[in-house]
Amino acid sequence: MTAAEVLLRRDRLVVVVCLSIICLLSWYYLLTGAATGMNMWAMISAEFPLPVYPARAAWWSAQYWLLMLAMWWVMMIAMMLPSAAPMVLLYARVQRHNWQRAGTVDALVPTMTFVAGYLACWLLFSVLATGLQWALQQLGLVHDMLMWSSSHLLSGLFLLLAGIYQFSPLKVACLKHCRNPADFLSRHWRSGQLGALCLGWLHGIYCVGCCWVLMLLLFVGGVMNLLWIAVLAVVVLLEKLMPRGEWLARAFGVLMLAAGARLLLVELS
């Protein structure tokens, strides 16, 4: 048996190890501050709502734009890749059977291409999130150093938007695709390397459609608040992997609506 054939027989282990390494490196990057020089208190604050400090419009150099983009993308990888693991593993299994029937041993390559397509979709989202962060900072709504909302009104509106979205038809449809990997692959299967890239991209679109509003809550709890990041990552994981995850999504939506209403009432009273 050749080394490639041995590797193919253990493709599931190889994929798990690769995904684990990517996730661990992503979390390590965040834990070390993502090269932002963030204050440690701002990175582990459990206070809610967070204190409001006056914000100022800050000029962004090209280097800082790239730094913020890298921060957002690595953060999305750390948060979203664990919940995508079942889809990736099922894709790898299907590829293994297809390649075995064809008498070749290249099943791992399209699996990594699938992951690349998925992460590319989150890269596009990260570009948009970085632009939104810049815009909110220029408006004085997000603190330039702490990277959280400088307005309880904005935080309340984001929470209400996230809560409402949890009940929306788009959220339900995207979550259904994310929770049913076999159905997704049977409906949208495409062969070849380009097919793997497109399929990963398509799964990323559904994943972004499911979670993009939840990611806005990073502005509420702090874009680099590790506790807030971990909580949102767990919310995503439970919605996608737990039995009756769609009901959990609605329960989380109720909590977000309650928190948003509380902030708005305090701010407007």
N, C-alpha and C positions, 0 to 999 in steps of 0.2 A: 504494500500500500504506500503510495507516494505521500509526501508531506502535505500536499494540497488536498488529497483525499482525507487524510486524518483531520485536517483543519475543517473540511466541510462537514465531517461527522460531528464535530464539536462546534458548529456554527452558532448555536444558541448561547453557549458559554462565551464564545468570542464576542458576540454582539453585546451581551450583558456587560462584559468587562469593558468594552469600548465605550458604551453609554455611561457606565459608572465613572470611568476616568474623565470623560468630558464633563459630567456633572460635578465631580469633586474638584476639578480644576476651576470650574466656573464659580463654585462656592468659595474656594480659596481666594480667588481674585476679588470677590466681594468682601470677604472677611478681612482682607488686607487693605480695604478702602478703595479699591478700583482706581488707584493712582490719583484720587481726588483730594487727598489730605483732609478727609472729613474728620470732624471731632467725634471721638468715640461715644460720647453721650448721645449725640445726634443719631448714631448708628444703632443704638440699643434702647432707645426711649420707648417705654411702655405707656406713657401718659396719653390720655385721650379726653378731650381734644388737646392737641399740642399747643403750646403757647404761641401767640402771634407776635412776630417781630416785624418792624417796618422793613420793607424790601426796597431795593433800588435796582434800576436798570443797569446791567453790567455788560460791557463789551466782550464779545466772544471772538477770540482769535481762531484761525483755522485749526490750530493744534487743539484748542479747547473743544471745538465742535467734534473733532475726531475722538477726543477723550470721552465726551458725553455719549457719543454714538456707541463706542465700545462698551461703556458702562451699561447702557440700556440693552444692547444685544446679549452681552454675557449674562445679565440679569434675567432676560427672557429665557435663555438656554437653561440656566439653573432652575428656574421656576417651572418651565413647561416640558422639558425633555423627560422627566420622570413619568409624567402622566401620558406621554406619547409612547412609552416603552412597550406596552402591550401591542400597539399597532405595528411597531417596528419588528418585534419578535414574530408576530404572525406573518408579516411580509417576508421575513427571512425564511420562515418555515415553508411558505408557498414557493419561494424562489428555489429552495433546496430541492423540493420535489420536482419542480420543473426542470432544473438543470440535471438532476439525476436521470430523469427520463431521456434527456437529450444526450447523456453520456459525457457531460462536461463538469468542471468543478469550479465555476466562477460565481457561485451564489452570493458570496460575501460582498463582491464589488457593487452590484446593483443595490444591495441593502444599504451600504454607506452612501450611495448616490441618492437613495430615497431620503435618508437622514439629511443630506446636504440640501435637498429641495425643501424639506420641512424647515430647516433652520434659515434658509434664504428668505422664506416668507416672513419669519420673525425679524429678519434683518430689515426688510422693508418697513415693517411696523415700527422698528426701533428708529428708523430715519424720521418717521412721522412723529413719534413720541419725543424725539430730540427737538424737532422743530416746535412742537407744542410747548415743551419746557422753556425754550428760548422766548417764545411769544409771551408766555405767562410771566416770565421774569421781566421782560421789557415793560409789561403793564403793571408791574409791582405786585403781582398776585402770588408769586412764588419767591421765597427767599433765595438769593443767589448763592449763599454758602450752605445753609441748612437744607435746601432743596425740599422744603415742604410749604404748604399753602400759608400765605400771610393773611388770609381772609377766611373766617369761619363761614361766611356766606358762600364762598366758593366751595369749601369743603362740604358743606351741607348739600349744595346742589349736586356735587359729584356723587355723594352717597345716595341721594334720591334717584339720580339717573341710573346708578348701578343697580339699585333695588328694583326700579321699574323694569330695567332691561332683563332681569332674571326671570320675569314673567312673559317676556315678549316672544312672539312666534319665531323670530330669527334665532334667539337664544335656544329655544327648544329644538329647532331643526338642526342647528350646528352641534348642540350637545348630543343629540341622537346619533349623528354620524360619528362623533368622537367615542361614544360609549359602545358602538357596534363595529369593531374592526373588520369582522368577517363580512358583514353586509356591505361596508364601504369598499373593501377590496373586490368583492364579487360584482359590484355595480360599476366600478371605475377602473378595473384592472387594465394596465398597459404594459406591454413587454418591452424588453430592451433597456439600454442605459438611459436614453432620452425618456422612455416611458416611466422609468423609476424616478427620474428627476421631476417629471410632470406630476406623477402620483404623489410624491412627497410634498410638492408645492400645493397641490389641491388639498391634501390633508392639512397642511399649514393654514390654508385659507379658512377651512372650517374651524380650526383651532383658534385662529385669531377672531373669527366671527363669534365664537363662544365666549372668549375671555377678554376682548379688548376693553370693554367698559370697566371690568374689574381692575385692569392695569391702571386706569385713571385714578384709582384709590391710592396709588403710590404717592400722588401729590398730596393726599390727605394725611397719610401717616409718615411720609418722608420717603423720597425716592431711594435714598440709601439707608433707610432704617431697616436693619437686618431682621428685627422681630416682625415688622410689618410685612416684609418680603416673605418671610417664612410662613406667616399666617395665610397670606394670599395663595402661596404655593400649596398649602395643605387644603385650602378651600377648593382649588382647581382639582387637586388629586382626588378628593372625596367625591366631587361632582361627577368625575369621569369614571372612577373605578369602583365605587361602593355600590352595593345593591340599592335600588331606588334612588340613584343619584339625582334624578330630575326633581324629586321631592326635597332632597337636601338643598338643591339650588334655590328652590322657592323659599325654603326656611332661611337660607342665608339672605335672600332678597328681603324678607320681612325684617331681619335684623338691620340691614342697611337702611331700609326706609325709616325704621325707628330712630336709628342714630342720626340720619340726615334731618329728620323732623325736629329732633332735640336740638341740634346745632342751630337750625334756622329759627326756632322759637327763642332760644337764648339770644341770638344775634338781633332779632327783630323786636324783642321785648324791651 
